[in-house]
Amino acid sequence: MEKQVGIWIDTKKAIIVTLDGQKKERITEIDSEVENRVYHQKEGNKGTFSGSHHSNSETKFENRKKEEMDYYLNAVIAYIKGSDYLYIFGPAETKTILEKKFLEGKSNSKINLKAVETADKMTLNEIVAKVKDFYNPLQRKLDLAHRL
């Protein structure tokens, strides 16, 4: 059976829903350690001067954030290896950064990226339902009718 994966992602966490023909879906959460805020020691911080080199906290923050984002996205991509299909959705630009990173490393992957969509904040049940609807909308409707 084909392994279908849906990822809801933002800068705080990625929720990965895996469907592989079993009755139950597998849900995994990967937390991010990406900082989203610069902390200044005091108002008016002018940065650090070292000879002619000037470094400020925003530059350090941006470099650290980029490294943290790379680490986070690499962890997500490593988790989905061996999948057949991928569906990415989420509220912010993190989904498009993941798409770009995935496509850059695509040459050695057999995963077929099906879609990247914008989606608001969602509950876990809404995320699972969205992934199921994406891959098999008719089966999802039958499951709901069977429960009633």
C-alpha positions, 0 to 999 in steps of 0.5 A: 500500500502507498504511504501518504503523508500530510504535514501541517507546519508553522514555525513552532511545530510540524504535525505529520499525519501518515496514512498507509492503508491501515485503519488508524492514521499515525500522527507525529509532532515535531517541535521547533526550536526556531526563535521568533523574537530578538531580545535586546539587553537594553533600549538603544543597543547599537551592537558590537564593534570589533575593529572595522567589523560591526555586529548587531543582535538582529544580524546574529538573530537572523543567522541563528534563526536560519540555522535553526530553521534548516535543522527543523526542516531537515528533521521533518524531511528525514521523518517522511523518507520512505513515503510515496506522496506528500501534502504540505499545508499551514498558516505561514511561510514555513510551508513554502520554505519546506517545499523549497527545501524538499524540492532542492533535495528531491533528486534522491527522493521518490516522494511525489509532492502533491500540493502546498496549501495555505491553512489557518491554525487547526486542531489535531482532529481538523488536521487529520480530517484535512489529510484524509479528505485530500487523499481520499475524499470519498472514503472520508465521507463513507467513514463519517456516514458509518459512524452515524 
